[in-house]
């Protein structure tokens, strides 16, 4: 009798684990985690010579989720030392 209870508990534990894994997969898929988007536009900015400012804060790791009205694109910044390319959200 106790073996049946133990098997039933293991069965329900496995079902709960499978359901939580499925829910995690759907959540990650809907948020676009792990997907690689190809930038749709490239914008170039020419910057004049000037003093270097302080380093900004480190951004979060992971994919880019653009707000409404923005699309993922490549921002190219020209400056006297060369070019810097940034993948970001661009409006328009």
N, C-alpha and C positions, 0 to 999 in steps of 0.2 A: 504494500500500500504506500509506503513512504517513497519507494522508487518511482511510482507513478506521479506523486506530487513533485518530486525532484525533476522528472522529465517535463512535466507541465510547466514548471517555473522556468526551466531552461528554454523551452519552446517560446514562451511569452517574452523572455529576455531577448531571444534572437529576433523575434518579430518586431519588438520595439527598436532594436538596433538597426534593422533593415529600414524601418520607417523613418528613423531620424537621419540615416545616411541619405535616403531619397529626398527628404526635405532639404537637407544641406546642399545636395546637388542642384535642386531646382532654385534655391535661393542664390547660389553662386552663378548659375546660368542667367537668371533674371537681372542680376547686378552687373553682368559682363565681366566678372572676375576671371582672369586667365585668358581672355580673348585679346587678340592683337588687331587693332584697327589700323587701316591704312589712311594716313592723313590725306584730306581732300584738297587742301589749298596750301600754298606757300606764300608767306608775306615777308618782304625784305625791308628792314629799317636801317637807314644810314645814321650813324651817331658821330657827332663831332668830338674832337679831342677835349678832354676835361679831366678833372681829378677823379680818381677811383673812389667810389663810395664803399660803405661797409658791406660785408657779406650778409646776405639775407638769410632767413631761417630755412632749414632743410625741409623739403616737401615730403609728403607721405609716399611710401613705396606702393607700387601696384598700378593698376590700369587707370586710364583717364575717363571720367564720366562727365561729359559736358552738360551744362545747364541748357534749358530751352533757349533758342535763339543763337546758340553757339555751335560750331562744328569743330571737330578735331583737325588740326592743321600743323604745319611747320612754320615757325617764326625764325627768320634768318636775320641776325643783327650784324651789320657791317661796322667795324670800328678800325682805328689805325693799326691795331695789332693783328687784324685778321677778321675772321667770321666766327660767330657762335650760332649754332643751330639748336632750337628748343622745340620739342613737341609739346603743344599746348592747345587750349580752346580759343578759337578766334570768332569774333562776332562778325556777322555779315556774310 
